[in-house]
C-alpha cells in the first residue's frame, strides 16, 4: 500500500510538529541577541552609539540590555524581541 502526500500537506505537518516541539522560525527575533551596532542600525538609524547609551540605556535602564555597563573586553547583550517591544512602547519618550 502506498500513501501519497502533497508537498503542501507535508510542509504543513512539519510546521505543526516544529511548533509542538518549540522550535522558533529562523526569521523570528524570539530569543535572539544583537550587538549595539545592529540595534543602532535597526532601531535608531541616524543616531550615534553614545546617543543610544545616554538617551536609552543609561536613562531608562531597560531590561532588554543584560549587561548595561559591559566594561573592557565585553559588549552589550541586547535581547532583540524585548528591545523591539520596548522601542515600540517608548518611542514617543525619546528625544529624536
Jmol script that loads the backbone (N, CA, C; Angstrom):
load data "model"
ATOM      1  N   UNK A   1       0.844  -1.183   0.000  1.00  0.00           N
ATOM      2  CA  UNK A   1       0.000   0.000   0.000  1.00  0.00           C
ATOM      3  C   UNK A   1       0.888   1.244   0.000  1.00  0.00           C
ATOM      4  N   UNK A   2       0.558   2.193  -0.823  1.00  0.00           N
ATOM      5  CA  UNK A   2       1.326   3.418  -0.929  1.00  0.00           C
ATOM      6  C   UNK A   2       0.424   4.605  -0.618  1.00  0.00           C
ATOM      7  N   UNK A   3       0.955   5.521   0.195  1.00  0.00           N
ATOM      8  CA  UNK A   3       0.212   6.728   0.555  1.00  0.00           C
ATOM      9  C   UNK A   3       0.893   7.914  -0.123  1.00  0.00           C
ATOM     10  N   UNK A   4       0.077   8.729  -0.762  1.00  0.00           N
ATOM     11  CA  UNK A   4       0.613   9.911  -1.431  1.00  0.00           C
ATOM     12  C   UNK A   4       0.238  11.152  -0.624  1.00  0.00           C
ATOM     13  N   UNK A   5       1.258  11.957  -0.311  1.00  0.00           N
ATOM     14  CA  UNK A   5       1.043  13.204   0.431  1.00  0.00           C
ATOM     15  C   UNK A   5       1.586  14.336  -0.430  1.00  0.00           C
ATOM     16  N   UNK A   6       0.776  15.372  -0.574  1.00  0.00           N
ATOM     17  CA  UNK A   6       1.240  16.511  -1.376  1.00  0.00           C
ATOM     18  C   UNK A   6       2.338  17.260  -0.622  1.00  0.00           C
ATOM     19  N   UNK A   7       3.109  18.004  -1.353  1.00  0.00           N
ATOM     20  CA  UNK A   7       4.202  18.782  -0.764  1.00  0.00           C
ATOM     21  C   UNK A   7       3.652  19.795   0.253  1.00  0.00           C
ATOM     22  N   UNK A   8       2.531  20.426  -0.060  1.00  0.00           N
ATOM     23  CA  UNK A   8       1.921  21.397   0.854  1.00  0.00           C
ATOM     24  C   UNK A   8       1.451  20.739   2.148  1.00  0.00           C
ATOM     25  N   UNK A   9       0.855  19.540   2.041  1.00  0.00           N
ATOM     26  CA  UNK A   9       0.422  18.819   3.243  1.00  0.00           C
ATOM     27  C   UNK A   9       1.619  18.433   4.105  1.00  0.00           C
ATOM     28  N   UNK A  10       2.694  18.012   3.463  1.00  0.00           N
ATOM     29  CA  UNK A  10       3.907  17.644   4.183  1.00  0.00           C
ATOM     30  C   UNK A  10       4.502  18.858   4.895  1.00  0.00           C
ATOM     31  N   UNK A  11       4.574  19.985   4.196  1.00  0.00           N
ATOM     32  CA  UNK A  11       5.085  21.224   4.807  1.00  0.00           C
ATOM     33  C   UNK A  11       4.253  21.608   6.020  1.00  0.00           C
ATOM     34  N   UNK A  12       2.934  21.548   5.896  1.00  0.00           N
ATOM     35  CA  UNK A  12       2.040  21.903   7.000  1.00  0.00           C
ATOM     36  C   UNK A  12       2.257  20.976   8.191  1.00  0.00           C
ATOM     37  N   UNK A  13       2.420  19.697   7.941  1.00  0.00           N
ATOM     38  CA  UNK A  13       2.661  18.729   9.013  1.00  0.00           C
ATOM     39  C   UNK A  13       3.993  19.024   9.716  1.00  0.00           C
ATOM     40  N   UNK A  14       5.008  19.374   8.947  1.00  0.00           N
ATOM     41  CA  UNK A  14       6.322  19.699   9.528  1.00  0.00           C
ATOM     42  C   UNK A  14       6.224  20.945  10.396  1.00  0.00           C
ATOM     43  N   UNK A  15       5.517  21.973   9.911  1.00  0.00           N
ATOM     44  CA  UNK A  15       5.345  23.211  10.683  1.00  0.00           C
ATOM     45  C   UNK A  15       4.644  22.907  12.007  1.00  0.00           C
ATOM     46  N   UNK A  16       3.608  22.101  11.975  1.00  0.00           N
ATOM     47  CA  UNK A  16       2.879  21.747  13.194  1.00  0.00           C
ATOM     48  C   UNK A  16       3.768  20.993  14.178  1.00  0.00           C
ATOM     49  N   UNK A  17       4.562  20.072  13.683  1.00  0.00           N
ATOM     50  CA  UNK A  17       5.481  19.314  14.542  1.00  0.00           C
ATOM     51  C   UNK A  17       6.518  20.242  15.154  1.00  0.00           C
ATOM     52  N   UNK A  18       7.087  21.123  14.340  1.00  0.00           N
ATOM     53  CA  UNK A  18       8.096  22.068  14.839  1.00  0.00           C
ATOM     54  C   UNK A  18       7.498  22.975  15.915  1.00  0.00           C
ATOM     55  N   UNK A  19       6.264  23.453  15.711  1.00  0.00           N
ATOM     56  CA  UNK A  19       5.589  24.279  16.719  1.00  0.00           C
ATOM     57  C   UNK A  19       5.406  23.509  18.017  1.00  0.00           C
ATOM     58  N   UNK A  20       4.958  22.281  17.911  1.00  0.00           N
ATOM     59  CA  UNK A  20       4.755  21.446  19.105  1.00  0.00           C
ATOM     60  C   UNK A  20       6.054  21.229  19.872  1.00  0.00           C
ATOM     61  N   UNK A  21       7.159  21.152  19.142  1.00  0.00           N
ATOM     62  CA  UNK A  21       8.451  20.909  19.780  1.00  0.00           C
ATOM     63  C   UNK A  21       9.107  22.205  20.275  1.00  0.00           C
ATOM     64  N   UNK A  22       8.488  23.366  19.993  1.00  0.00           N
ATOM     65  CA  UNK A  22       9.000  24.632  20.483  1.00  0.00           C
ATOM     66  C   UNK A  22      10.087  25.268  19.640  1.00  0.00           C
ATOM     67  N   UNK A  23      10.258  24.811  18.416  1.00  0.00           N
ATOM     68  CA  UNK A  23      11.259  25.413  17.542  1.00  0.00           C
ATOM     69  C   UNK A  23      10.784  26.786  17.080  1.00  0.00           C
ATOM     70  N   UNK A  24      11.709  27.709  16.933  1.00  0.00           N
ATOM     71  CA  UNK A  24      11.405  29.076  16.527  1.00  0.00           C
ATOM     72  C   UNK A  24      11.857  29.257  15.085  1.00  0.00           C
ATOM     73  N   UNK A  25      11.031  29.876  14.239  1.00  0.00           N
ATOM     74  CA  UNK A  25      11.440  30.111  12.850  1.00  0.00           C
ATOM     75  C   UNK A  25      12.718  30.943  12.768  1.00  0.00           C
ATOM     76  N   UNK A  26      13.519  30.702  11.753  1.00  0.00           N
ATOM     77  CA  UNK A  26      14.805  31.375  11.591  1.00  0.00           C
ATOM     78  C   UNK A  26      14.658  32.888  11.553  1.00  0.00           C
ATOM     79  N   UNK A  27      13.606  33.394  10.920  1.00  0.00           N
ATOM     80  CA  UNK A  27      13.426  34.833  10.811  1.00  0.00           C
ATOM     81  C   UNK A  27      12.856  35.472  12.078  1.00  0.00           C
ATOM     82  N   UNK A  28      12.496  34.674  13.057  1.00  0.00           N
ATOM     83  CA  UNK A  28      11.954  35.192  14.306  1.00  0.00           C
ATOM     84  C   UNK A  28      13.045  35.855  15.141  1.00  0.00           C
ATOM     85  N   UNK A  29      12.654  36.866  15.917  1.00  0.00           N
ATOM     86  CA  UNK A  29      13.602  37.525  16.811  1.00  0.00           C
ATOM     87  C   UNK A  29      13.513  36.962  18.223  1.00  0.00           C
ATOM     88  N   UNK A  30      12.659  35.997  18.414  1.00  0.00           N
ATOM     89  CA  UNK A  30      12.472  35.362  19.724  1.00  0.00           C
ATOM     90  C   UNK A  30      13.788  34.746  20.207  1.00  0.00           C
ATOM     91  N   UNK A  31      14.247  35.183  21.370  1.00  0.00           N
ATOM     92  CA  UNK A  31      15.442  34.604  21.973  1.00  0.00           C
ATOM     93  C   UNK A  31      16.762  35.028  21.366  1.00  0.00           C
ATOM     94  N   UNK A  32      16.749  35.912  20.385  1.00  0.00           N
ATOM     95  CA  UNK A  32      17.987  36.325  19.725  1.00  0.00           C
ATOM     96  C   UNK A  32      18.589  37.538  20.418  1.00  0.00           C
ATOM     97  N   UNK A  33      19.914  37.591  20.407  1.00  0.00           N
ATOM     98  CA  UNK A  33      20.610  38.772  20.901  1.00  0.00           C
ATOM     99  C   UNK A  33      21.258  39.475  19.716  1.00  0.00           C
ATOM    100  N   UNK A  34      21.398  40.794  19.851  1.00  0.00           N
ATOM    101  CA  UNK A  34      22.025  41.591  18.809  1.00  0.00           C
ATOM    102  C   UNK A  34      23.087  42.480  19.442  1.00  0.00           C
ATOM    103  N   UNK A  35      23.975  42.983  18.611  1.00  0.00           N
ATOM    104  CA  UNK A  35      25.028  43.875  19.081  1.00  0.00           C
ATOM    105  C   UNK A  35      24.490  45.304  19.145  1.00  0.00           C
ATOM    106  N   UNK A  36      25.257  46.170  19.775  1.00  0.00           N
ATOM    107  CA  UNK A  36      24.886  47.580  19.834  1.00  0.00           C
ATOM    108  C   UNK A  36      24.808  48.164  18.424  1.00  0.00           C
ATOM    109  N   UNK A  37      25.732  47.798  17.552  1.00  0.00           N
ATOM    110  CA  UNK A  37      25.710  48.273  16.172  1.00  0.00           C
ATOM    111  C   UNK A  37      24.463  47.826  15.422  1.00  0.00           C
ATOM    112  N   UNK A  38      24.056  46.581  15.628  1.00  0.00           N
ATOM    113  CA  UNK A  38      22.836  46.080  14.986  1.00  0.00           C
ATOM    114  C   UNK A  38      21.603  46.797  15.531  1.00  0.00           C
ATOM    115  N   UNK A  39      21.597  47.036  16.842  1.00  0.00           N
ATOM    116  CA  UNK A  39      20.487  47.764  17.473  1.00  0.00           C
ATOM    117  C   UNK A  39      20.376  49.165  16.861  1.00  0.00           C
ATOM    118  N   UNK A  40      21.508  49.841  16.738  1.00  0.00           N
ATOM    119  CA  UNK A  40      21.547  51.187  16.153  1.00  0.00           C
ATOM    120  C   UNK A  40      20.974  51.179  14.742  1.00  0.00           C
ATOM    121  N   UNK A  41      21.459  50.263  13.922  1.00  0.00           N
ATOM    122  CA  UNK A  41      21.042  50.201  12.524  1.00  0.00           C
ATOM    123  C   UNK A  41      19.545  49.913  12.388  1.00  0.00           C
ATOM    124  N   UNK A  42      19.035  49.023  13.222  1.00  0.00           N
ATOM    125  CA  UNK A  42      17.651  48.577  13.077  1.00  0.00           C
ATOM    126  C   UNK A  42      16.641  49.473  13.791  1.00  0.00           C
ATOM    127  N   UNK A  43      17.010  49.991  14.981  1.00  0.00           N
ATOM    128  CA  UNK A  43      16.037  50.708  15.797  1.00  0.00           C
ATOM    129  C   UNK A  43      16.320  52.193  15.975  1.00  0.00           C
ATOM    130  N   UNK A  44      17.541  52.640  15.732  1.00  0.00           N
ATOM    131  CA  UNK A  44      17.896  54.054  15.916  1.00  0.00           C
ATOM    132  C   UNK A  44      18.767  54.567  14.771  1.00  0.00           C
ATOM    133  N   UNK A  45      18.335  54.403  13.536  1.00  0.00           N
ATOM    134  CA  UNK A  45      19.175  54.866  12.421  1.00  0.00           C
ATOM    135  C   UNK A  45      19.384  56.376  12.514  1.00  0.00           C
ATOM    136  N   UNK A  46      20.598  56.786  12.225  1.00  0.00           N
ATOM    137  CA  UNK A  46      20.910  58.206  12.269  1.00  0.00           C
ATOM    138  C   UNK A  46      21.374  58.706  13.626  1.00  0.00           C
ATOM    139  N   UNK A  47      21.290  57.884  14.641  1.00  0.00           N
ATOM    140  CA  UNK A  47      21.730  58.267  15.983  1.00  0.00           C
ATOM    141  C   UNK A  47      23.081  57.636  16.260  1.00  0.00           C
ATOM    142  N   UNK A  48      23.864  58.291  17.106  1.00  0.00           N
ATOM    143  CA  UNK A  48      25.186  57.771  17.439  1.00  0.00           C
ATOM    144  C   UNK A  48      25.082  56.709  18.528  1.00  0.00           C
ATOM    145  N   UNK A  49      26.147  55.939  18.667  1.00  0.00           N
ATOM    146  CA  UNK A  49      26.181  54.931  19.737  1.00  0.00           C
ATOM    147  C   UNK A  49      26.122  55.606  21.101  1.00  0.00           C
ATOM    148  N   UNK A  50      26.804  56.749  21.238  1.00  0.00           N
ATOM    149  CA  UNK A  50      26.750  57.491  22.505  1.00  0.00           C
ATOM    150  C   UNK A  50      25.336  57.966  22.820  1.00  0.00           C
ATOM    151  N   UNK A  51      24.599  58.402  21.804  1.00  0.00           N
ATOM    152  CA  UNK A  51      23.211  58.834  21.999  1.00  0.00           C
ATOM    153  C   UNK A  51      22.368  57.663  22.520  1.00  0.00           C
ATOM    154  N   UNK A  52      22.551  56.506  21.928  1.00  0.00           N
ATOM    155  CA  UNK A  52      21.792  55.324  22.354  1.00  0.00           C
ATOM    156  C   UNK A  52      22.111  54.982  23.803  1.00  0.00           C
ATOM    157  N   UNK A  53      23.392  54.978  24.136  1.00  0.00           N
ATOM    158  CA  UNK A  53      23.773  54.658  25.510  1.00  0.00           C
ATOM    159  C   UNK A  53      23.211  55.680  26.495  1.00  0.00           C
ATOM    160  N   UNK A  54      23.350  56.962  26.177  1.00  0.00           N
ATOM    161  CA  UNK A  54      22.908  58.023  27.088  1.00  0.00           C
ATOM    162  C   UNK A  54      21.393  58.134  27.166  1.00  0.00           C
ATOM    163  N   UNK A  55      20.735  58.230  26.013  1.00  0.00           N
ATOM    164  CA  UNK A  55      19.298  58.518  25.971  1.00  0.00           C
ATOM    165  C   UNK A  55      18.396  57.304  26.190  1.00  0.00           C
ATOM    166  N   UNK A  56      18.928  56.116  25.991  1.00  0.00           N
ATOM    167  CA  UNK A  56      18.099  54.923  26.183  1.00  0.00           C
ATOM    168  C   UNK A  56      18.637  54.067  27.328  1.00  0.00           C
ATOM    169  N   UNK A  57      19.860  53.573  27.172  1.00  0.00           N
ATOM    170  CA  UNK A  57      20.383  52.594  28.124  1.00  0.00           C
ATOM    171  C   UNK A  57      20.558  53.167  29.524  1.00  0.00           C
ATOM    172  N   UNK A  58      21.280  54.281  29.655  1.00  0.00           N
ATOM    173  CA  UNK A  58      21.591  54.807  30.981  1.00  0.00           C
ATOM    174  C   UNK A  58      20.425  55.585  31.580  1.00  0.00           C
ATOM    175  N   UNK A  59      19.632  56.202  30.745  1.00  0.00           N
ATOM    176  CA  UNK A  59      18.488  56.994  31.221  1.00  0.00           C
ATOM    177  C   UNK A  59      17.336  56.095  31.701  1.00  0.00           C
ATOM    178  N   UNK A  60      17.010  55.055  30.915  1.00  0.00           N
ATOM    179  CA  UNK A  60      15.848  54.214  31.228  1.00  0.00           C
ATOM    180  C   UNK A  60      16.207  52.846  31.803  1.00  0.00           C
ATOM    181  N   UNK A  61      17.461  52.446  31.666  1.00  0.00           N
ATOM    182  CA  UNK A  61      17.923  51.137  32.135  1.00  0.00           C
ATOM    183  C   UNK A  61      16.926  50.020  31.763  1.00  0.00           C
ATOM    184  N   UNK A  62      16.681  49.883  30.459  1.00  0.00           N
ATOM    185  CA  UNK A  62      15.691  48.890  30.009  1.00  0.00           C
ATOM    186  C   UNK A  62      16.152  47.461  30.286  1.00  0.00           C
ATOM    187  N   UNK A  63      15.182  46.590  30.505  1.00  0.00           N
ATOM    188  CA  UNK A  63      15.502  45.199  30.840  1.00  0.00           C
ATOM    189  C   UNK A  63      15.983  44.390  29.635  1.00  0.00           C
ATOM    190  N   UNK A  64      15.942  44.955  28.437  1.00  0.00           N
ATOM    191  CA  UNK A  64      16.428  44.205  27.274  1.00  0.00           C
ATOM    192  C   UNK A  64      17.948  44.235  27.151  1.00  0.00           C
ATOM    193  N   UNK A  65      18.624  45.048  27.974  1.00  0.00           N
ATOM    194  CA  UNK A  65      20.089  45.095  27.975  1.00  0.00           C
ATOM    195  C   UNK A  65      20.565  44.325  29.200  1.00  0.00           C
ATOM    196  N   UNK A  66      21.226  43.191  28.966  1.00  0.00           N
ATOM    197  CA  UNK A  66      21.631  42.330  30.077  1.00  0.00           C
ATOM    198  C   UNK A  66      22.843  42.877  30.817  1.00  0.00           C
ATOM    199  N   UNK A  67      23.774  43.468  30.130  1.00  0.00           N
ATOM    200  CA  UNK A  67      24.992  43.983  30.758  1.00  0.00           C
ATOM    201  C   UNK A  67      25.159  45.446  30.367  1.00  0.00           C
ATOM    202  N   UNK A  68      24.460  46.316  31.077  1.00  0.00           N
ATOM    203  CA  UNK A  68      24.376  47.723  30.689  1.00  0.00           C
ATOM    204  C   UNK A  68      25.703  48.475  30.822  1.00  0.00           C
ATOM    205  N   UNK A  69      26.604  47.985  31.660  1.00  0.00           N
ATOM    206  CA  UNK A  69      27.950  48.553  31.789  1.00  0.00           C
ATOM    207  C   UNK A  69      28.947  47.425  31.555  1.00  0.00           C
ATOM    208  N   UNK A  70      29.179  47.066  30.284  1.00  0.00           N
ATOM    209  CA  UNK A  70      29.964  45.865  29.995  1.00  0.00           C
ATOM    210  C   UNK A  70      31.441  45.939  30.378  1.00  0.00           C
ATOM    211  N   UNK A  71      32.031  47.105  30.400  1.00  0.00           N
ATOM    212  CA  UNK A  71      33.447  47.199  30.748  1.00  0.00           C
ATOM    213  C   UNK A  71      34.350  46.793  29.603  1.00  0.00           C
ATOM    214  N   UNK A  72      35.637  46.781  29.880  1.00  0.00           N
ATOM    215  CA  UNK A  72      36.633  46.471  28.860  1.00  0.00           C
ATOM    216  C   UNK A  72      36.585  44.992  28.491  1.00  0.00           C
ATOM    217  N   UNK A  73      36.644  44.716  27.204  1.00  0.00           N
ATOM    218  CA  UNK A  73      36.668  43.334  26.738  1.00  0.00           C
ATOM    219  C   UNK A  73      35.309  42.678  26.650  1.00  0.00           C
ATOM    220  N   UNK A  74      34.257  43.386  26.989  1.00  0.00           N
ATOM    221  CA  UNK A  74      32.897  42.850  26.913  1.00  0.00           C
ATOM    222  C   UNK A  74      32.059  43.747  26.013  1.00  0.00           C
ATOM    223  N   UNK A  75      30.868  43.296  25.711  1.00  0.00           N
ATOM    224  CA  UNK A  75      29.976  44.113  24.892  1.00  0.00           C
ATOM    225  C   UNK A  75      28.561  44.043  25.457  1.00  0.00           C
ATOM    226  N   UNK A  76      27.728  44.952  24.985  1.00  0.00           N
ATOM    227  CA  UNK A  76      26.331  44.945  25.398  1.00  0.00           C
ATOM    228  C   UNK A  76      25.665  43.670  24.880  1.00  0.00           C
ATOM    229  N   UNK A  77      24.790  43.088  25.675  1.00  0.00           N
ATOM    230  CA  UNK A  77      23.977  41.950  25.241  1.00  0.00           C
ATOM    231  C   UNK A  77      22.540  42.449  25.196  1.00  0.00           C
ATOM    232  N   UNK A  78      22.018  42.574  23.988  1.00  0.00           N
ATOM    233  CA  UNK A  78      20.699  43.157  23.777  1.00  0.00           C
ATOM    234  C   UNK A  78      19.761  42.066  23.269  1.00  0.00           C
ATOM    235  N   UNK A  79      18.681  41.837  24.009  1.00  0.00           N
ATOM    236  CA  UNK A  79      17.680  40.841  23.608  1.00  0.00           C
ATOM    237  C   UNK A  79      16.708  41.515  22.645  1.00  0.00           C
ATOM    238  N   UNK A  80      16.734  41.061  21.404  1.00  0.00           N
ATOM    239  CA  UNK A  80      16.050  41.786  20.336  1.00  0.00           C
ATOM    240  C   UNK A  80      14.536  41.860  20.497  1.00  0.00           C
ATOM    241  N   UNK A  81      13.888  40.795  20.869  1.00  0.00           N
ATOM    242  CA  UNK A  81      12.428  40.849  20.968  1.00  0.00           C
ATOM    243  C   UNK A  81      12.001  41.857  22.028  1.00  0.00           C
ATOM    244  N   UNK A  82      12.649  41.811  23.192  1.00  0.00           N
ATOM    245  CA  UNK A  82      12.318  42.755  24.252  1.00  0.00           C
ATOM    246  C   UNK A  82      12.661  44.182  23.833  1.00  0.00           C
ATOM    247  N   UNK A  83      13.786  44.344  23.100  1.00  0.00           N
ATOM    248  CA  UNK A  83      14.187  45.664  22.616  1.00  0.00           C
ATOM    249  C   UNK A  83      13.149  46.219  21.640  1.00  0.00           C
ATOM    250  N   UNK A  84      12.692  45.395  20.734  1.00  0.00           N
ATOM    251  CA  UNK A  84      11.686  45.832  19.755  1.00  0.00           C
ATOM    252  C   UNK A  84      10.402  46.252  20.465  1.00  0.00           C
ATOM    253  N   UNK A  85       9.970  45.456  21.439  1.00  0.00           N
ATOM    254  CA  UNK A  85       8.758  45.791  22.195  1.00  0.00           C
ATOM    255  C   UNK A  85       8.934  47.092  22.975  1.00  0.00           C
ATOM    256  N   UNK A  86      10.089  47.252  23.637  1.00  0.00           N
ATOM    257  CA  UNK A  86      10.362  48.448  24.422  1.00  0.00           C
ATOM    258  C   UNK A  86      10.389  49.677  23.530  1.00  0.00           C
ATOM    259  N   UNK A  87      11.067  49.581  22.401  1.00  0.00           N
ATOM    260  CA  UNK A  87      11.158  50.713  21.486  1.00  0.00           C
ATOM    261  C   UNK A  87       9.775  51.113  20.967  1.00  0.00           C
ATOM    262  N   UNK A  88       8.940  50.143  20.684  1.00  0.00           N
ATOM    263  CA  UNK A  88       7.588  50.442  20.204  1.00  0.00           C
ATOM    264  C   UNK A  88       6.779  51.177  21.276  1.00  0.00           C
ATOM    265  N   UNK A  89       6.892  50.735  22.512  1.00  0.00           N
ATOM    266  CA  UNK A  89       6.133  51.343  23.614  1.00  0.00           C
ATOM    267  C   UNK A  89       6.678  52.714  24.023  1.00  0.00           C
ATOM    268  N   UNK A  90       7.975  52.928  23.880  1.00  0.00           N
ATOM    269  CA  UNK A  90       8.606  54.133  24.427  1.00  0.00           C
ATOM    270  C   UNK A  90       9.142  55.117  23.393  1.00  0.00           C
ATOM    271  N   UNK A  91       8.866  54.912  22.132  1.00  0.00           N
ATOM    272  CA  UNK A  91       9.439  55.762  21.088  1.00  0.00           C
ATOM    273  C   UNK A  91       9.056  57.232  21.237  1.00  0.00           C
ATOM    274  N   UNK A  92       7.916  57.507  21.811  1.00  0.00           N
ATOM    275  CA  UNK A  92       7.479  58.902  21.976  1.00  0.00           C
ATOM    276  C   UNK A  92       8.258  59.609  23.088  1.00  0.00           C
ATOM    277  N   UNK A  93       8.835  58.883  24.016  1.00  0.00           N
ATOM    278  CA  UNK A  93       9.599  59.471  25.118  1.00  0.00           C
ATOM    279  C   UNK A  93      10.971  59.949  24.687  1.00  0.00           C
ATOM    280  N   UNK A  94      11.480  59.401  23.607  1.00  0.00           N
ATOM    281  CA  UNK A  94      12.858  59.658  23.209  1.00  0.00           C
ATOM    282  C   UNK A  94      12.993  60.986  22.459  1.00  0.00           C
ATOM    283  N   UNK A  95      14.104  61.707  22.689  1.00  0.00           N
ATOM    284  CA  UNK A  95      14.341  62.993  22.030  1.00  0.00           C
ATOM    285  C   UNK A  95      14.941  62.804  20.628  1.00  0.00           C
ATOM    286  N   UNK A  96      14.164  62.353  19.714  1.00  0.00           N
ATOM    287  CA  UNK A  96      14.624  62.060  18.358  1.00  0.00           C
ATOM    288  C   UNK A  96      15.114  63.310  17.697  1.00  0.00           C
TER     289      UNK A  96
END
end "model"
wireframe off; spacefill off
backbone 0.3
color backbone group
